[in-house]
Every structure is written in structure tokens, then in C-alpha cells.
Amino acid sequence: MEYQYVCPCLLGLEGLVAGELRAMEIKGVEGQNGKVLFRGGEEVLARANLCSRYAERVQILVGSFPARSFEELFQGVKNLPWEEWIGKKDAFPVKGRALNSKLSSIPDCQAIIKKAVVERLKQKYRLTWFEETGPIHQIQFLIMKDQVNVMLDTSGPGLHKRGYRANATQAPIKETLAAAMCFLSRVRSDSVLADPFCGSGTIAIEGTLLALNIAPGLRRRFAAERWDTANPIVWRQERERAQDLIRREASFHAYAYDIDPEALSLTIDNAKKAGVANRITVEHRDIRNFVWDGERGVVVCNPPYGERLLDVSRAEELYEIMGQKFTVKPGFHYTIISPDSDFERYYGSKADKRRKIYNGMIPCQIYQYYKSR
């Protein structure tokens, strides 16, 4: 059976998510503000969860309808076919958001939606009470301008939870954003990548996964796999498909540098957990000693800034040093993320390309330098 799916994503990454889904041979892909829609069966659901680098999660769009009153919300939810996914013992918690709508109380909306689902399942299963001891079917809702979208989350922990980063340094970059920066930097199977501020190694690891075409979800499990409706054969086949697509002969290599010994230890541990430690060289190095030799290279970094250092002047000093060390010449590409609106002034030159993005709740810009000066 074919369903409508939703991939929420960071604002600014909708195009990347849509592009990767199309590259997975998924049909009906449509990018919207903060999300991407697509259609397909369970194999598409499994593939998107396993292979998406840039999406935050994969949801089943159970239904969409207008509602300006709690009665309309109740009836709209009750009319949806919840029994297609939720069994007699399954847990089905509810959470969500409401924006610019008459129904603005989240706790009240949660209670109404929960009651409506219970009433629907009571009728279908002829039960009066649900123990909810089985697999979790997280119901999520979004009410925007009085239009209700009700979804079932299939991912469990967000897709940025790859399974390799149990520990991280302060204010780490999100895995999905790190992967996007590497993609925008045109990291390929034969690239040489460097991150001079590696932290817990996220950029170096995500760049390696991208270059070798290793599906980011191969080392974790997903909520939908535990559902009684899941077909284990489909999930096994999609995992095998992802394994077959790995570029094992790629020449790619990454270099992860930092001045913090603890960060270097975290990078080594996380790279081992991700299965890519043999592709990443980790070294103690100050940005003042950064040298990038060779005929080509890609630098992708998330330098410490005011919110992390609690010292804006020191961040600005780092930007100046980076501008001196990051020499743009043929074959070299530099991508830097920063929330500082004056970054280019301290760096010393205007970026060749800029892109607005959010790192967590912090509005940032991705600055790219690749034209010789």
C-alpha cells in the first residue's frame, strides 16, 4: 500500500532533502517550507529513514483537515484510519504544535486528539481500555492557520542521531547540518577534507559517510521497525541495498584538527563507532599552524563563536586568522558556518556564496569561498 510521507528538515535544507530523495528513486517528491513530501510503500519508508543525510525524521501523513473548534478537531482525527498502524496493545502518545490558529492550547489539543484516537480504536477493536505496553506509535500534530496535519513518526530518535556520537563537545554542530555543509562543499569520493575545529568529529565523520556513500542510518534502528505492521524482509532488503551502494574503493581521506585534547579523543571514539576511523587522521593543531598543501582540498568547519566561547573578541580574532590561512586557489574550497553578521569583515573578504541556515535555534550563515583572488 502507498502512503503520503513527510520529512521535516532544517529551514534552508529543503532543496537538499528533495534532491536526495529523488536520487533514491522515490516518487512524488515535493519541497515545502521546512519539510519535503513524498509517496511510496514500506520500502520507501525504510529507504528514507536509512539513507537520508539531511532530513530530521520521516513521518506518515495520516490526515489533513481544517479545524477551528475542538469538536472539529475531534471528529477530524476520529475519522482517520488509525487501526491501519496502531494495534490493540501499542502505545500512542501525542505531541505537537499550533501556530496562528484558533486552537492554540497544546495540552487541550493533545487531550482531544488522544481521545479521538481512543474512540476510533474502541470501535474497531471493541475494547474499552488500552494498556499501551507495545511499540510506540508517536502521534504528532501541526495546526497552522487552522489547518490540521496529523502524522505518525516512523523514525524514533531524530535522523541526526546516527548512533556514533554518544559524547560531544560543547555546542556541537548537528549531524544533518554537517552533512549538508559537506555536500554544499562538493565533497566527493576522491576528495581530501579538513576540519581545523573538529570538536567531536562530526564534520569529518559526516564528510566520510558522504564520500563513501555510507547510509547514515545503517548503525541504528527505527521506531517503525518495531511495529507489528512492519515487514522485516523489506527492512533487510533496504539495508542490503544500502550496503551494496557503499563506495569501498574510494580514495577519500579526512583530517580532523583541534587544540583541545578532549575533543580529539572524542573524535577518535566517534569515528570508531561510525566505522570510519581508518579514513580520518586526527591531530592536535592550532589554527595558527594550519597549512593546507597539495593540489586540491576541501575545508569545512564550525569555528568557535561568541555563544560558545563567551568571548566575542576572541571569535573575531579566529576569523582574522582563518582569512589569512585559508588561501583560495584552484582546486580548493572553504565552507564556514557562523552566526556572526560581521564574519566577512573580520575574515577579510566577501564570500563567493552565502546560505541562511539554523544551527539548532541559532540563525547562521554558511560562507563559501572557492574563487581564486
N, C-alpha and C positions, 0 to 999 in steps of 0.2 A: 504494500500500500504506500502511496506517495503522500507526503506531508509538506506543509509550509514551515520553514525553519527561519530563525533569526540569529544572527551573530552580532551582539553588541560589541563595539570597539571604541578605542580612544578617539576622541574628536581629532580629525586630521588624518586618520588611517583608513577611512572608508574605502578609498581607491585601492589601497594595497590589499585589503581583505577581499574585495571583489575580484581583484586580479588573481590572487592565489586560488580562490575557489574555482574560477573559470579554468585555471591551469590544472586543477584536479578533475576536470571534465564534469563539473557539476553544472546543472542546468537552472535556468530561471533566476540567475543572479542579478540582484538589483540593489545598488548602493543608495542609502538614505542617510540622513543626518545622525551620526553616532551609531549606525547599525547597517547591516547588509542582510537582505532577504534572499532565500534560495529555496528550491524544491527538490524532493527526492525521497527515496526509500531509506531503509535502515543502513544500507551500505554507505549512503551519502552522509548520514548522521555520524557513523563511525569514522569515516574518512576525514570529515571536517574536524572532529574532535582530535584525532590522532595527528593530523598534518598541518593544521592552521598555526602559523607563527605569529600572526598579528591580531587575531580576534581574541576577545576576552572570555567568551563562552559560547556554547551552542544551545539554543532553546527551540522547543517545538511551539509554534504559534497555534494554540488550541482554539482561540477565537478572538474576534474583534467586533465591538458594537458600541453605540452611543449610550451614555447613561448620565442623567442629571439628578437622579434620586436614588436612594438606597434600594427602593423596590425595583427600579430598572436594572441596577447593578445585580441584585439577587437573581432576577429572572434571566438576565443575560448569561450569567455564569451557570445557572442551573440547566439551561438548555444545551450546554456543551457536552460532548461525549466523553466524560471523564473515565468511564468504565473501560475505554479502549486502552488505557495505560495503568490506571490505579486498581490494584487488586483488593481483596477483602481485608488483608492484614497490613497493607502498605501504609507507610507514614506519608502525610501530605501537608507539611507546614506551608504557611502563606506569608509572603513579604512583598513589598513593592513601593511605588512612588506615585504621587499625584501632583501634577503641575498645571496651573492655570485652569482649574476645574472647580465646579460647584462642590464635588465630593473631594474635600481637602483633608479630612481626618484619616490618617493612615491606619490607626488602630481600629476605627469603625469599619473602614473598607476591608481590612484583614478579616475581621469577625464576620462580616456579611458574606464575603467570598468563601470563607471556610464553611459557613452554614449552608450556603448554596451547593457546594460540592458534596457535603454530607447528605443533604436531602436527595440529590441526584443518585448517589451511590446507595442510599437506603432503598430507593425504589427499584434499582437494578438488581441489588443483591438480596433484597428482602431481609435486611438486618436493621437492628435498632441502635447498635453500638459498634464502633470501630476501634480495635485495640492499637492500631498503628505501630506494630512491632516489626514490620517488614522493611524492605528497602525504601529509602527516602525518595519521594517524588516532590521536589521543591516547586511549589506554585509561585510564580512571580507575576506581578501585575504592574502596568503603567497606565495611568489615567492622565491624558494630556488633552487639554481643550475639550473636555467632556467625552473624549473617545477612549474606550477601554480596550487595552490589549492584554490578554491573559496567556501566559506561557508556562511551559514545563521546562525546568532546567535539566539538561542531559549531561552536563559536564561534572557537576560536583564542585570541588575547588576550581577557581578560575583557571583558564588555559595558560595563564602566565606561570602557574605552579607546575613547572616541568618535572619536578621531582629531584633535582640535583642541588637546589640551593636551600639546605636546611638552616644554614647560617649565612649572615650577610653583614657587611659593614653598615655604618650609619647612612641613612638616606640612599639606599641602593636604587639604581635605575630598574624599572620594570622590565621583565624579560621580553614582553611583546614589543616594547618601545626600543629596546636594544636591538632586537631582530630587525625592526623596521629601519633603524639607522644604518645597519649593515647592508640591507637591501638597497636603500637610497644611495649608499656609497658604492654600489655596484660590486660588492664582494662576490667573487666567482670561485670556481673550483681550483684555479691556479693562482689566486691572489695571495699576497703577503699582508697580513693585518697587524696593526699595533694599537694598543690602548695604553697611553702613558699614565693614566689614573685608574688602574684596573679595579680597585676596590675588592669586591668578592668575585671578580672574574666574569661578570655577566656578559659584557660585550664580546670578550674574546671567545667565550663558550657559544654564545648565540651566533657569532660570525662563523665559527667552525661548523655548527649544526647546519647553517645555511649553505656554506660552501660544499659540504659533503652530502647535502640533501638528506640529512637525517631528520626524520619526522620528530618534532619536539615532544609529542605525546607518547612515544614508544616505551618510556620507562615509568609510566603511571597508568592508573585505571580511572574509569569514568563512571558517574552515577548510573547512566543508562545501561551499563553492562550488568548491573546487579538486578535490574528489573526482571520480573517473570516473563515479560513480553520480549525480552532480548533474545536474539538468535546468536548463540556463541560461535556458530560456524561463520557467520557474516563478520563478526569482530576478528576472528582468527584470520580470515582471508584478507581483511583490510590491513592487519598487522604484517602479514606476509608480503602483501603488495608494497607496503612502505619499506620493508626490509630490502626488497628487490631493487628499489629505486635509489638506494644509498650509493654514492659515488666513492667507492672504496679506493680507487686508484688515483684520486685527486691529489695534486701536489700542494694544496693549501697548507699554510702554516701561520700561526698567530703568536704574537709576543705581548705578554702582559707585564707592565711595569708599575711599581708603586714605591713610595718611600716608607710605607707602613708595613713592618714585618708581619703583623697580624693579618693584614689584607692579603699579603702574598700566600700565607698559609691557607686562608680561606679559599683563595683562587685555586690552589693545588687540590685541596679537598673536593671542591665543587667540580673541577674538571674531571677528577677521577670518577665521581658519582655520575657525571654525564657521559662517561666513556670516551672522552676526547683528550685525555691528559697527554697522550703522545703527540698531539698536534699543537700543543701550546707550550711555549718557553716562558717561564716565569722568572723575573729578575728584579732585584732591588735597584731602583734607579730614580734619581731626582729628575724632574722635567728640565732643570738647568743643564743636565748632561745628556739630554735627548739628541740622538743622532739617527738619521734615517737614510742609510746608504742603499745602494742597489739601483736597479734600473726602473723599478716601479714599487708602489706600495700604497696601502690604504690606512689612514689613521682615523679611528672612530673613538670619541671619548666623551665622558661626562665629568668635566673638571669640577673640583670642589668650588662651591659658591657661597655667598653670604648666609643663606639659610642653614648650610651645613657647618661652615667654619665659624659662624658668628663673628666674622671679621671681613667686612666687605672690601676694605682696602687691600687685604691680602689676596682676595679673589681677583681684584683688578690687577694686582702685580703679576699673578699667574697668567692672566690673559695677555699681558705685555710680553712675557717670556715665551708663551706659545706663539705669538705673532712673529717673534724673532726666530724660533726654532722650526716652525712648520713652513719649510720652503716649498712653494708651489712650483713644480716643474713638470714637464711631460711625463706621464705615467704615474703621477702621484695625486692622491685625493684625500682631503681632510674634511671630516664631519664632526662638528662640535655642538653639543646641546647646552643651552644656558638660559636662565630666567632673567638675566641682566639686560635691560633695554639698551644699555650703553656698551654692550660687549664689543661691537665692531670698533668703537672709538678707542678702547683700551688695547684691543688686538692689533690695531694699526691699519686695517683695511676693510673695505666693504666685502661682504660675502658675495660669491657668484650666484648663490641661490639661498633662499630662506624659506622655511616652512613653519607655520604655527602648530604647536602641539602642547599637550598637557603631560607633565611627568607627575603622576599622582594628581594632586589638586593644584599643582603649581603651573601656571601658564609659562611656557617656554618657547624658544625659537631654536630650530635646527639650522645651523650655519654651515654652508658647504663652500669649500674653496678647491677649485680644480683647474683654473685658467692661469697659465703662466703670466708672470708680471715682469 
